[in-house]
Amino acid sequence: MRRAFSFLIGLLSGAMVGAAVAILLAPTSGQELQERVRTSVKNLIEEGQRAAAARRVELEAQLEAFKRGTPVTIEPARLSVPGSFFRSGAQLQTQPVALEVKALPPNAPDSFYGAVGQFDISANVDTTETKVNEPITWQVTLNGYGNLKAVPEPNWPEMDDWRSFESQASINSEPQNGQIGGYAIYERLLVPEKEGQYTVPALEYSYFDPATGQYQTITTDPIPVVVARGDGVVTQNIAPLLNNDQETVEQVATDIRHLKPVPSDLSFGGQAVTDSPLYWLAWGIPLVGLVGHLAWKRREQYWQNNGHLARSSQAGKKARNALARARNAREDVYSAAGQILSDYLADKLDQPVVGLTRQALAELLTANNIPIDLIERTQACLAASESGGYAPGADQPAHAENLLVETDVLIRDLEKVL
């Protein structure tokens, strides 16, 4: 069933690609081609709008459920593990999680816009002395525990004789003690229009504290700012632009002159698209893709049915990587060398590692016509790994390195005959 489904997907994909290329490259008139493209684009836009509307309805229903405190279920998370030449992929998913969301209590303050958590707020300006038309930066920092990426910005008050410009907020949040904590920095550019003494007003910010179950209101301190007269601010009287000495505009022509005359008969003067090799090559692309997909699936199925061959073919590479890790770790090298050699032989001979004694290994190697000298070296290497930690000089790095080198050379020699 799965192979048939994959074949059908490949066939449909190839047909869609071929149809799209054929439509774009077919020798049709310009008006007909434009109409086709216009219809296709219109259909795509309508499908996108329908999908967006359906998603909006779904999200609004979830939002209403949150507000009413209705139980909400988090859908399972899904993970697709891609396959390889030797094994097929897998689809993993978690269990759904049911949540009981409590509604916020009534009588929220006027400065509450949906923030939930535990926060502190502070404000400052980069300078308290400026000049007319020279900007200052008003920075408000909100820090604490909560979803800072979802909390609303402070409600900036209007200031007389000042122009204000918003800038992008900077948010830094991360898990802290089982909660999401961090800070958010909001900035606003203020430009004074008149000189004098002003006060940057206090900002009021309200949030719901789930620990106490109550609304909390925090406030920044007001900041005095002195604005001096700006450099080069001069009042000028602008003379009228119009006077009595007006020129008369002379009309020199009454018709429209075309840059290039339009011919009375429009015709296609180029080569037909069907005469191009690229046109027929585009038709062959879906077929090539389908054949490649089928070949890939056949190879994947082959390795699934012959797992012992995949295990045997990767045994040498797996053992060499394990030896490299053992050299870097430098911990219990003797046991690691013996385990690596045993795992390698188990993969090559398609045998379980559990219960694979030295005597059993010798019999299996003899049955596979392995030369007697390699069998003896294998037995010696396994014996050295078992007793090497207790032999004289075992604590010397050179002694352990020699065992790893001998194991590596032995595995390379066994690769030639297994």
C-alpha positions as CSV (number, residue, x, y, z in Angstrom):
1,M,0.0,0.0,0.0
2,R,2.8,2.4,0.9
3,R,4.7,1.7,-2.3
4,A,1.6,2.2,-4.4
5,F,0.9,5.5,-2.6
6,S,4.5,6.7,-3.2
7,F,4.2,5.7,-6.9
8,L,0.9,7.7,-7.2
9,I,2.5,10.8,-5.5
10,G,5.5,10.6,-7.9
11,L,3.2,10.2,-10.9
12,L,0.9,13.2,-9.9
13,S,3.9,15.4,-9.2
14,G,5.5,14.6,-12.6
15,A,2.2,15.3,-14.3
16,M,1.7,18.7,-12.6
17,V,5.3,19.8,-13.4
18,G,4.9,18.7,-17.1
19,A,1.5,20.4,-17.4
20,A,2.8,23.7,-15.9
21,V,5.8,23.7,-18.3
22,A,3.6,22.8,-21.3
23,I,1.2,25.6,-20.5
24,L,4.0,28.2,-20.2
25,L,5.8,27.0,-23.3
26,A,2.8,26.1,-25.6
27,P,2.7,28.2,-28.8
28,T,-0.4,30.3,-28.0
29,S,-1.2,33.8,-28.7
30,G,-0.1,36.6,-26.4
31,Q,-3.6,37.5,-25.3
32,E,-4.6,33.8,-24.7
33,L,-1.4,33.2,-22.6
34,Q,-2.1,36.4,-20.6
35,E,-5.6,35.2,-19.9
36,R,-4.4,31.8,-18.7
37,V,-1.8,33.3,-16.4
38,R,-4.3,35.9,-15.1
39,T,-6.8,33.1,-14.4
40,S,-4.2,30.9,-12.6
41,V,-3.0,33.8,-10.5
42,K,-6.6,34.7,-9.6
43,N,-7.4,31.1,-8.6
44,L,-4.3,30.9,-6.4
45,I,-5.1,34.2,-4.7
46,E,-8.7,33.0,-4.0
47,E,-7.4,29.7,-2.6
48,G,-5.0,31.6,-0.3
49,Q,-7.8,33.9,0.9
50,R,-10.1,31.0,1.6
51,A,-7.3,29.2,3.6
52,A,-6.5,32.4,5.5
53,A,-10.2,33.0,6.3
54,A,-10.6,29.4,7.6
55,R,-7.4,29.7,9.7
56,R,-8.7,33.0,11.1
57,V,-12.0,31.5,12.1
58,E,-10.1,28.7,13.8
59,L,-7.9,31.0,15.7
60,E,-10.8,33.3,16.7
61,A,-12.6,30.2,18.1
62,Q,-9.5,29.3,20.1
63,L,-9.2,32.8,21.4
64,E,-12.8,32.8,22.6
65,A,-12.2,29.5,24.3
66,F,-9.3,31.0,26.1
67,K,-11.3,34.0,27.2
68,R,-14.2,31.8,28.5
69,G,-11.8,29.4,30.3
70,T,-13.0,26.5,28.2
71,P,-10.6,23.5,28.2
72,V,-8.3,23.6,25.2
73,T,-6.3,20.7,23.6
74,I,-2.8,21.2,22.2
75,E,-2.6,19.1,19.1
76,P,0.2,16.5,18.8
77,A,3.5,17.7,17.6
78,R,4.8,15.7,14.6
79,L,8.3,14.9,13.4
80,S,9.2,13.4,10.1
81,V,12.5,11.5,10.2
82,P,13.9,11.2,6.7
83,G,15.1,7.8,5.4
84,S,18.5,6.9,3.8
85,F,19.9,4.3,1.5
86,F,19.7,1.6,4.2
87,R,16.5,2.3,6.0
88,S,13.1,3.9,5.6
89,G,12.0,7.1,7.3
90,A,9.6,7.3,10.3
91,Q,6.8,9.5,11.5
92,L,6.8,10.5,15.2
93,Q,4.2,12.4,17.1
94,T,3.5,13.3,20.7
95,Q,0.4,12.8,22.7
96,P,-2.2,15.6,22.7
97,V,-2.1,17.8,25.9
98,A,-5.4,19.0,27.5
99,L,-5.2,22.4,29.2
100,E,-7.8,24.1,31.4
101,V,-7.4,27.9,30.8
102,K,-8.8,30.1,33.4
103,A,-10.5,33.4,32.4
104,L,-9.0,36.7,33.6
105,P,-11.0,38.3,36.5
106,P,-13.2,41.3,35.7
107,N,-12.6,44.9,36.7
108,A,-9.2,45.2,35.0
109,P,-7.4,48.6,35.2
110,D,-7.7,51.0,32.2
111,S,-3.9,50.6,31.6
112,F,-4.3,46.8,31.3
113,Y,-3.9,45.5,27.7
114,G,-3.4,41.8,28.2
115,A,0.0,41.4,29.9
116,V,0.3,38.4,32.2
117,G,3.3,37.6,34.4
118,Q,5.4,39.5,37.0
119,F,7.1,42.6,35.7
120,D,9.1,45.7,36.7
121,I,9.3,48.8,34.6
122,S,11.8,51.7,34.4
123,A,12.5,54.6,32.0
124,N,15.3,56.9,31.1
125,V,16.4,59.4,28.3
126,D,19.8,59.6,26.7
127,T,20.2,63.3,27.7
128,T,18.2,65.7,29.9
129,E,19.5,68.8,28.0
130,T,18.8,69.3,24.3
131,K,18.0,72.0,21.7
132,V,15.1,72.6,19.4
133,N,14.9,70.0,16.6
134,E,17.6,67.9,18.2
135,P,16.1,64.5,19.2
136,I,16.4,62.6,22.4
137,T,15.7,58.9,22.9
138,W,13.1,57.8,25.5
139,Q,13.8,54.3,26.6
140,V,11.4,52.1,28.6
141,T,12.6,48.7,29.9
142,L,10.1,46.0,31.0
143,N,11.7,43.0,32.7
144,G,10.5,40.1,34.7
145,Y,8.7,36.7,34.1
146,G,6.1,36.2,31.4
147,N,5.7,35.9,27.6
148,L,7.6,39.1,26.7
149,K,7.2,38.5,23.0
150,A,3.4,38.6,23.4
151,V,2.9,41.4,26.0
152,P,1.7,44.7,24.5
153,E,3.9,47.8,24.4
154,P,3.3,50.6,26.9
155,N,0.7,53.2,26.0
156,W,2.8,56.2,25.1
157,P,1.3,59.5,26.2
158,E,1.1,62.5,23.8
159,M,3.4,65.4,24.6
160,D,2.7,69.0,23.6
161,D,5.4,70.8,21.6
162,W,7.1,67.5,20.8
163,R,7.1,65.2,17.8
164,S,7.5,61.5,18.4
165,F,8.7,58.6,16.3
166,E,8.5,54.9,17.3
167,S,11.3,52.5,16.8
168,Q,11.5,48.7,16.9
169,A,11.4,46.9,20.3
170,S,14.3,44.7,21.5
171,I,13.2,41.6,23.3
172,N,15.4,39.0,25.0
173,S,13.7,36.1,26.8
174,E,14.8,32.6,27.8
175,P,13.8,29.9,30.3
176,Q,14.7,30.8,33.9
177,N,13.9,28.5,36.9
178,G,11.0,26.8,35.0
179,Q,9.6,30.1,33.7
180,I,10.1,32.4,30.7
181,G,12.0,35.5,31.9
182,G,14.0,38.3,30.4
183,Y,13.5,41.9,29.3
184,A,12.0,44.0,26.6
185,I,13.3,47.5,25.6
186,Y,11.0,49.9,23.9
187,E,12.3,53.2,22.5
188,R,10.7,56.3,21.2
189,L,12.4,59.2,19.5
190,L,11.3,62.6,20.8
191,V,12.0,65.9,18.8
192,P,11.3,69.2,20.6
193,E,9.7,72.0,18.6
194,K,10.0,74.8,21.2
195,E,12.5,75.8,23.8
196,G,11.6,75.6,27.5
197,Q,11.5,73.3,30.5
198,Y,9.5,70.1,30.0
199,T,8.8,66.8,31.8
200,V,8.7,63.4,30.1
201,P,5.6,62.0,31.8
202,A,5.4,58.9,33.8
203,L,4.2,55.7,32.1
204,E,1.6,53.5,33.7
205,Y,1.6,49.7,32.9
206,S,-0.8,47.1,34.3
207,Y,-0.5,43.3,34.3
208,F,-2.2,40.3,35.8
209,D,-0.1,38.5,38.4
210,P,-1.0,34.7,38.3
211,A,0.8,34.2,41.6
212,T,-1.4,36.5,43.5
213,G,-4.5,36.3,41.2
214,Q,-4.7,40.1,41.1
215,Y,-4.0,43.0,38.7
216,Q,-0.9,45.0,39.5
217,T,0.0,48.5,38.2
218,I,3.6,49.8,37.9
219,T,4.7,53.3,37.0
220,T,7.9,54.9,35.7
221,D,9.3,58.1,37.2
222,P,8.8,61.5,35.3
223,I,12.0,62.9,33.8
224,P,12.7,66.6,33.5
225,V,14.2,67.8,30.2
226,V,15.5,71.3,29.4
227,V,15.2,72.4,25.8
228,A,17.4,75.4,24.6
229,R,17.1,77.5,21.5
230,G,18.4,75.6,18.5
231,D,21.3,76.7,16.3
232,G,20.3,78.4,13.1
233,V,16.7,78.9,14.0
234,V,15.9,82.2,12.2
235,T,12.5,83.6,11.4
236,Q,12.3,84.8,7.8
237,N,9.7,86.6,5.7
238,I,9.2,84.8,2.4
239,A,8.4,87.2,-0.4
240,P,5.5,86.3,-2.6
241,L,6.4,84.1,-5.6
242,L,3.9,85.8,-7.9
243,N,4.4,89.3,-9.4
244,N,3.0,91.2,-12.3
245,D,5.9,90.2,-14.7
246,Q,4.3,87.0,-15.8
247,E,5.4,85.3,-19.0
248,T,2.9,84.0,-21.6
249,V,3.2,80.3,-22.4
250,E,3.1,79.7,-26.1
251,Q,1.4,76.6,-27.5
252,V,3.6,75.1,-30.2
253,A,1.6,71.9,-31.1
254,T,-1.8,70.4,-30.7
255,D,-1.2,66.7,-31.5
256,I,0.5,63.8,-29.8
257,R,3.7,62.6,-31.5
258,H,4.3,58.9,-31.1
259,L,7.9,57.8,-30.4
260,K,7.4,54.8,-32.7
261,P,4.6,54.2,-35.2
262,V,2.3,51.2,-34.5
263,P,2.1,48.7,-37.4
264,S,-1.4,47.9,-38.7
265,D,-0.8,44.1,-38.5
266,L,0.7,42.3,-35.6
267,S,2.3,38.9,-36.3
268,F,4.6,36.4,-34.6
269,G,7.9,36.6,-36.2
270,G,10.0,34.3,-34.0
271,Q,10.6,30.6,-34.0
272,A,7.8,28.4,-32.7
273,V,8.3,27.1,-29.2
274,T,7.7,23.5,-30.3
275,D,10.7,23.7,-32.6
276,S,13.0,24.2,-29.6
277,P,14.7,21.2,-28.0
278,L,14.1,22.8,-24.5
279,Y,10.3,22.4,-25.0
280,W,10.6,18.6,-25.5
281,L,13.3,18.4,-22.8
282,A,10.8,19.9,-20.3
283,W,8.3,17.2,-21.2
284,G,11.0,14.6,-20.3
285,I,11.9,16.0,-16.9
286,P,8.8,14.6,-15.1
287,L,9.5,11.1,-16.7
288,V,13.1,11.2,-15.5
289,G,12.0,12.3,-12.0
290,L,9.5,9.5,-11.9
291,V,12.1,6.9,-12.9
292,G,14.5,8.3,-10.3
293,H,11.8,8.1,-7.6
294,L,11.0,4.4,-8.4
295,A,14.7,3.5,-8.4
296,W,15.2,5.2,-5.0
297,K,12.2,3.3,-3.6
298,R,13.5,0.0,-5.0
299,R,16.9,0.6,-3.4
300,E,15.3,1.5,-0.1
301,Q,13.2,-1.6,-0.1
302,Y,16.2,-3.7,-0.9
303,W,18.1,-2.5,2.1
304,Q,15.0,-3.0,4.3
305,N,14.8,-6.6,3.2
306,N,18.6,-7.2,3.7
307,G,19.3,-5.4,6.9
308,H,22.3,-7.7,7.7
309,L,24.0,-6.4,4.5
310,A,23.6,-2.8,5.6
311,R,24.9,-3.7,9.0
312,S,27.9,-5.5,7.6
313,S,28.8,-2.8,5.1
314,Q,28.9,-0.1,7.8
315,A,30.8,-2.2,10.4
316,G,34.3,-1.0,9.4
317,K,33.4,2.7,9.3
318,K,31.5,2.4,12.6
319,A,34.5,0.7,14.3
320,R,36.9,3.3,13.1
321,N,34.7,6.2,14.3
322,A,34.5,4.4,17.7
323,L,38.3,4.0,17.9
324,A,38.7,7.7,17.2
325,R,36.3,8.6,20.0
326,A,38.1,6.2,22.4
327,R,41.4,8.0,21.6
328,N,39.9,11.4,22.4
329,A,38.1,10.3,25.5
330,R,41.1,8.4,27.1
331,E,38.8,6.7,29.6
332,D,38.9,2.9,30.0
333,V,40.6,2.4,26.7
334,Y,41.1,-1.3,27.3
335,S,37.4,-2.1,27.7
336,A,36.6,0.2,24.8
337,A,39.0,-1.6,22.4
338,G,37.5,-5.0,23.3
339,Q,33.9,-3.8,22.9
340,I,34.7,-2.1,19.6
341,L,36.3,-5.3,18.2
342,S,33.4,-7.5,19.5
343,D,30.8,-5.1,18.0
344,Y,32.6,-5.1,14.6
345,L,32.7,-8.9,14.4
346,A,29.1,-9.2,15.5
347,D,28.0,-6.8,12.7
348,K,30.2,-8.6,10.1
349,L,29.1,-12.1,11.1
350,D,25.4,-11.0,11.7
351,Q,25.5,-12.3,15.3
352,P,24.2,-10.7,18.5
353,V,26.9,-9.3,20.8
354,V,25.4,-10.8,23.9
355,G,26.9,-14.2,24.5
356,L,29.6,-13.8,21.9
357,T,32.5,-15.3,23.8
358,R,36.1,-15.6,22.4
359,Q,35.6,-19.4,21.8
360,A,32.4,-18.7,19.9
361,L,34.1,-16.0,17.9
362,A,37.0,-18.4,17.0
363,E,34.5,-21.0,15.8
364,L,32.6,-18.4,13.7
365,L,35.8,-17.1,12.1
366,T,37.0,-20.6,11.3
367,A,33.7,-21.4,9.7
368,N,34.0,-18.3,7.5
369,N,37.5,-19.5,6.3
370,I,39.4,-16.7,8.1
371,P,43.2,-17.3,8.1
372,I,44.5,-18.8,11.4
373,D,46.9,-15.9,12.0
374,L,44.0,-13.4,12.0
375,I,42.0,-15.6,14.4
376,E,45.0,-15.7,16.8
377,R,45.5,-12.0,16.6
378,T,41.8,-11.5,17.3
379,Q,42.0,-13.7,20.4
380,A,45.1,-11.9,21.6
381,C,43.6,-8.5,21.1
382,L,40.5,-9.5,23.1
383,A,42.6,-11.0,25.8
384,A,44.7,-7.9,26.1
385,S,41.6,-5.7,26.4
386,E,40.3,-7.9,29.2
387,S,43.5,-8.0,31.2
388,G,45.3,-4.9,29.9
389,G,44.0,-2.7,32.7
390,Y,45.8,-4.9,35.3
391,A,49.1,-5.5,33.3
392,P,52.3,-3.8,34.3
393,G,52.5,-0.4,32.7
394,A,48.8,-0.3,32.0
395,D,48.5,3.3,33.3
396,Q,51.0,4.5,30.7
397,P,49.3,6.3,27.7
398,A,51.6,4.5,25.3
399,H,50.4,1.1,26.4
400,A,46.8,2.0,25.8
401,E,47.6,3.7,22.5
402,N,49.4,0.5,21.3
403,L,46.2,-1.5,22.0
404,L,44.1,0.9,20.0
405,V,46.6,0.9,17.1
406,E,46.6,-3.0,17.1
407,T,42.8,-3.0,17.1
408,D,42.7,-0.6,14.2
409,V,45.2,-2.6,12.1
410,L,43.4,-5.9,12.9
411,I,40.0,-4.5,11.8
412,R,41.5,-3.2,8.6
413,D,43.0,-6.7,7.9
414,L,39.7,-8.4,8.7
415,E,37.9,-6.0,6.3
416,K,40.0,-7.6,3.5
417,V,38.7,-11.1,4.1
418,L,35.2,-10.7,5.7
